[in-house]
Amino acid sequence: MKKRTVSLLCCALLLVCLTAQAEIPFANEQLYAVACVGYGDDVALADYRERYLDGASVPVHYVSDGETYLIIPRFADMTLRLYVNDMETSSQTLIYEEENCRPFAVRCNISDIFPDVTISFTRGETTVEFSPYLSLKDGTLQPGKFGLDLTRDE
C-alpha cells in the first residue's frame, strides 16, 4: 500500500509540473510581453494561451488581415489603449480602451513597411507605446523598449 501511494503521489506531482503555467521572465523595466503567433494561426495562439495563461481565453482585436500578436501586460492595474494608425495621414484613432487591462491578442500589420496599430499602456504616471512588427532585416519580433519577446523559435 505504501509503495502504491508513493507512486500515485509521484504521478500527481509530475502531472502538476507538466501542466503548470510557464512563468514569464520579466526583467526590471519590462511592462508587457509579446509573442508573434503567426499569420492568422489560431492553433499557435491557443498554444501560447495554454503555456502562459493556463488556457484562458483572450479577446482578439482585428485591425487588419496580418500577423496575430499575443500581448500580456505585466501588471493588472495598467490602462490599455489600442490605436489604429492611418498610413496616409499618419494619424491615430483610438479603437479600444480598458482600465485594469488583461491579456489580449491583436491581428494587424497588413503592410510589412507600416505598422497599423499602436498599443499604449499607462501605469501611474508612466505611459509606454509600441507597435509590434517583424523586422524586415531578419524577421524577428520588435517588441518595443519595454517589452519582452516571448516568440518561440520553431
Solvent accessible surface area in square Angstrom, and as a share of the most:
residue,aa,sasa,rsa
1,M,187,0.84
2,K,168,0.71
3,K,171,0.72
4,R,169,0.62
5,T,74,0.43
6,V,83,0.48
7,S,57,0.37
8,L,117,0.58
9,L,103,0.51
10,C,75,0.45
11,C,83,0.49
12,A,51,0.39
13,L,103,0.51
14,L,105,0.52
15,L,113,0.56
16,V,96,0.55
17,C,95,0.57
18,L,131,0.65
19,T,86,0.50
20,A,66,0.51
21,Q,92,0.41
22,A,30,0.23
23,E,154,0.69
24,I,27,0.14
25,P,92,0.58
26,F,46,0.19
27,A,57,0.44
28,N,144,0.74
29,E,120,0.54
30,Q,34,0.15
31,L,26,0.13
32,Y,2,0.01
33,A,0,0.00
34,V,0,0.00
35,A,0,0.00
36,C,16,0.09
37,V,7,0.04
38,G,24,0.23
39,Y,145,0.55
40,G,33,0.32
41,D,59,0.31
42,D,92,0.48
43,V,111,0.64
44,A,18,0.14
45,L,11,0.06
46,A,42,0.32
47,D,68,0.35
48,Y,8,0.03
49,R,54,0.20
50,E,105,0.47
51,R,102,0.37
52,Y,13,0.05
53,L,21,0.11
54,D,92,0.48
55,G,26,0.25
56,A,55,0.43
57,S,95,0.61
58,V,22,0.12
59,P,39,0.24
60,V,47,0.27
61,H,29,0.13
62,Y,144,0.55
63,V,34,0.19
64,S,26,0.17
65,D,84,0.44
66,G,2,0.02
67,E,28,0.13
68,T,2,0.01
69,Y,0,0.00
70,L,0,0.00
71,I,0,0.00
72,I,8,0.04
73,P,14,0.09
74,R,79,0.29
75,F,60,0.25
76,A,76,0.59
77,D,80,0.42
78,M,0,0.00
79,T,22,0.13
80,L,0,0.00
81,R,68,0.25
82,L,0,0.00
83,Y,42,0.16
84,V,45,0.26
85,N,18,0.09
86,D,60,0.31
87,M,110,0.49
88,E,165,0.74
89,T,95,0.55
90,S,91,0.59
91,S,55,0.36
92,Q,89,0.39
93,T,84,0.49
94,L,80,0.40
95,I,85,0.43
96,Y,62,0.24
97,E,86,0.38
98,E,31,0.14
99,E,129,0.58
100,N,98,0.51
101,C,4,0.02
102,R,118,0.43
103,P,33,0.21
104,F,2,0.01
105,A,0,0.00
106,V,0,0.00
107,R,34,0.12
108,C,0,0.00
109,N,8,0.04
110,I,120,0.61
111,S,25,0.16
112,D,103,0.54
113,I,137,0.70
114,F,49,0.20
115,P,40,0.25
116,D,16,0.08
117,V,0,0.00
118,T,9,0.05
119,I,0,0.00
120,S,2,0.02
121,F,2,0.01
122,T,31,0.18
123,R,92,0.34
124,G,68,0.66
125,E,177,0.80
126,T,71,0.41
127,T,76,0.44
128,V,10,0.06
129,E,100,0.45
130,F,12,0.05
131,S,26,0.17
132,P,0,0.00
133,Y,95,0.36
134,L,55,0.27
135,S,19,0.12
136,L,123,0.61
137,K,190,0.81
138,D,94,0.49
139,G,47,0.45
140,T,67,0.39
141,L,10,0.05
142,Q,59,0.26
143,P,24,0.15
144,G,34,0.33
145,K,169,0.72
146,F,55,0.23
147,G,7,0.07
148,L,28,0.14
149,D,58,0.30
150,L,14,0.07
151,T,49,0.28
152,R,70,0.26
153,D,148,0.77
154,E,186,0.83
